[in-house]
C-alpha cells in the first residue's frame, strides 16, 4: 500500500509539473500574441477593412479571456499549491462559464473566418460579397450569444464540493474543490464540449479548408487561414480523444495509480487545448509575409515616436 501511495504521489507531482511548466509559456505567449493580434487587426487598414478580420478579432479576444479565466487559475494552483477556485466561489463559476464559453467563441469564430475565406475564393462575385463588415459584426455577436448560452448552466451548478476522500492518495480528508454535483449537468457538459467545442469546429474547419483549397488550387497565392486551421484541428482532435476516453473511463477499475496517470493525460490534453489560444500570433508571424510586414511597420512606428 505504501509503495502504491508513493507512486501515486510521484505521478501526481509529475502531472502538476506538466501543467505548470507546459502551461506557463502558453499563457505568456498567448497574452502577448493575442494582444498584438487584436491591435494589428484593429488598427492596420490592410486588415481591418475585410470582414474576416472581425471574426479573427473576436477569436483573439475570446482566446485572451480564456487564458486569463481558464489557464491562469490552474497555473496558480500548479506553482503555489493554492487553488483559487476552491477559495472563491465566484472564480469557480467564472472559470467554467467564461473559461469554457470564450474558448468556444474563439474556435467558432475561426470557423466563420474559414467560411468567409471559402466564399471570397470562389469565382462568384455574389458569394464574395455575401458577408459584409456589418454582417460579420452581427454574426460575431451571434457567436458570442450562442456560445455563452451553451455554458450558462455552469454559472448556476458549479459550486464548492467537499470531498471526503482524496482521489489520488485515497486518504480521507476534507478537500474543497470546484465541481458540479448534478449528474445531468455533468453529462450535458461532457457532451456539450465534445460536440460544440470539438466535433463541430473539426468538421467545419476541415470542410471549409478543403473547399478553399479547391477554389485556389490554380492560384499562386497562399492563404494564412488554412495553415492556422491545422493547429486548431490537431488540438481539437487531441481534445476529442480526451473527452471520448473520459466519457467511458468508468468501465475501468479505479485505483490511485490509474487516477494519477489519468491526471497526467488530462493535463497533457489540456495543454493541447490551450495551445489553440496561445500560439495564433506566432502562426501568423511564421506563415504570413503581409502580417510580418505590418508588425515590422508597427514596431518601427513605435520606435520612431520614442
N, C-alpha and C positions, 0 to 999 in steps of 0.2 A: 504493500500500500504506500509505503514511504517513497519507494522508487518511482511509482506511478505518479504520486503527487509532485515529486521533484521534477519529473519530466514534463508534466502539465504546466508547472510554473515556468520552466525554461521556455517551452513553446509559447506560452502567453507573453513572456518578455520579448520574444522574437517578433510576435505579432504587433506589439506596441512599437518596436523599433522600425518595422517595415512601414507602418503607417506614419510614424513621426518623421523619420529621415527621408522617406519617399514622398511624403505629402508636403514637406516644407518648401522644396524647390518649385513644386507645382503651385503652391499658394503664392509665393513671391513672384514667380514669372507670370502667373495669371493676373494678379492685381496690376502689375506694371503693364503687361501686354494689353489687357482689356482696356485699361485707361487710355493708352496710346491709340488703340484701335478706335475707341469711341471718339477721341479728339480728332484723329485723322479723317475718319469717315463723316464727321460732322462739319469740320472746318474746310477741308480741301475741296474746291469746286470739281476736281476730277472725279470725286467720289460722291459728294452729297447731292448731285443733280440726277442721279439714277435711282429708280425705285428699289433696286436690290440693296442699296446701302441702308435703307430704312430697316429692312429685315435684319441686316447684319448688325446694325447698331442695337436693335432690340435683342439680338442674340448675345452680343458682347455685354450689354447691360445685365442680362439675365445671368450670364456666367460670372460677372463681377459679384453680384449679390449672392450667388450660390457659394462661391469661395468663402465669403465672409460669414454666411449663416450655416453652411454645411460643413466645410472643411476646417475652419478656424477652431470651433469647439473641440473637434477631435484632436487637433494639434495641441491645444492647451492641455487636454487630458493626457495625451501621449507624453508630453515633456514634463508636466508637473505632477501628474497623478491625481489632479483635482478635476472632477467632471463638472463643468459649469452647467450642464443640462440637468444634473441631479441636484444642484444647489438653487437654481432659479427656474421655476416652472414656466415663466414667460419665455425664457430661452429654449426650454424643452419644446414648447408648442411652436415657436417661430422657426426652430431648426427644421422641423418636419413639415411645416407649412411653406415658409419662404424658401428653405433649402431645396426641397423637392420641387416646389412649384416653379421657381425661377430656373431650375435646371431643365425642366420640361419646356419652359418658354424658350430657352436657348436653343435646344435641339430642334424644336418645331419651327422656330424662326429660320434656322438653316434649311429646313425642308422647303419653306416658302421661297427662300432665296434661290435654292436649286430649281424650284418650279419656274420662277421668273427667268432664270438663266436659260432654262429649256425653251421658254417662249421666245426670248429675244434672239435665239439662234435658229429659229425657223425661217422659212422663206416668205411667210405670210406677214405682211405689214400689220394686219388686223391683230394677229396674235402678239406681235412685237410691242404693240401699243396697248395691249389689254390691261396691264397693270400700270397705272399711273402712280405718281407720288402720293396723290390723295387716297387712292385705293390701297396703296401699300400702308399708309398710316392707319386706315380703317382696319385692314387685315391684321396689322400688328397689335392694335388694341383688342381685336377679337381673339388673337392668340393668347394674350395675357389673361383675358377674362376666362376662357375655357380651360386653360392650363391651371390657373389658380383655383378655379371652381372644382376641378377634378381632385384636388388635395385638400379642399376645405374641411372635410371631416377630421383631419389631423389637428385642427385648431381646438376641437372640442374633445377628442378622445385620447390624445396623447397627454399623459399625466405622470406624476411620480408614483412609482411602484416600489414597495419594499420587498426585496427578495429574501427569503429565509435561508436559501442555500446558494452559495457561490457556485455558479455553473462550471467554473474552471477547476477549482480545487475540491469541490464537493463538501466544503466545510460549512457548517451552519453559522451564518452571520446575518446581520440586518443591514443590507446594502440597498441604498436608494438608487433607482435607475429611471431613465426617461423611456417610457414604453407605452404601448396600447394594450389594454387588457380585454377589450371587446373582441371576441373571435371573429365576428362578422366584419368589423372594420379592419382587423388584421388581414383577413383573407382578401378583402377588397383592395387594400394597399398593395398586397403581393401581386395580384393580377393587374392592378392599375399600372404599376411601374413596369411590369413585364410587357403589357400591351401598349399603353400610351407613351411611356418613356423610351421603350426599346424597340418593339416589333414594328410599330407604325413608322418611326423615323428610319429604321433599317430598310423597310420596304420602299418608302417614299424616296429616300436619297439614292438607293440603288436604281430605282425606276427612272427618276429624272436625270441622273448622271448618265445612264445608258442612252436615254433619248437625246441628251445634249451631245454626247459623243457621236451619235449617229448624225445629228444635224451638222456637226462641224468636221466630219471625217475628211472632207475635201479642203478644209481651211488650214492655213499655216499658223493660226492664232491659238494660243493656249489659254484655257480658262481656269483661273486660280481656284474657283469654287469647286471644280472637280477634284483637285488634289486634296482640298480641305475635307471633302466627304470621306476620303479614305480613312483618316484617323478617327473620324466620327463612327464609321462603320466598324472599324476594328474594336474601338472602345465599347460600342453598343453590343457587338457580338459577345465580347467578354462579359458584359453585364448581363446579357440574356442567358448565357451559360450559368452564371452565378444564380440568377433568380430561379431558373428551372431546377437546378441542383437543390437549392434550399427549400423549394416548394415541396419536394419529395424526399427530403432528408429524414423525415420522421419514420421511414421504413427501416432505418438503420438503428442499431442499438447505441444509445448514448453512453459515453464514459468520458472522464475528464481529459484524457489524452486526445480523443477524437474531437471533442469540443474545442480544445486548444488548437488543433490542426485546422479545423474549420475556421477558426478566428484568423489564422494566417491567410487562408484562402480568401476570406471575406475582405480583409484589409488590402490584399493584392488586387482583387477585382474592384474594390472601392477606388483605389488609385487609378486604375484604368478608366473608371467612370469620370473622375475629376480631371483626368488629362484632357478630356474634350474641352473643358472650360479653362485650362491653364496654358495651353500652347498654341492657341489660334494665331496670336500675333506673330510668333516665330515661324509658323507655317506660311503665312503670307509673306513674311520677310524673306524666306528661303526660296519661294517659288514664283513670286510676282515682282517682276522688274519695275512696273509702274508704281507699285506700293513702296518699294525700296527708294525709288527716286523721290517720291513725295515725302517720305520720312527724312531723307537726307536734306530736302529743302526746308522742312520744319526745323531741323537741328541747326542748319546754317542760319536761318532767320532768327532763331533764338540766340545764337552766338553773336550775331551782328548787333542785336539790341543791347547785349551786355558790353 
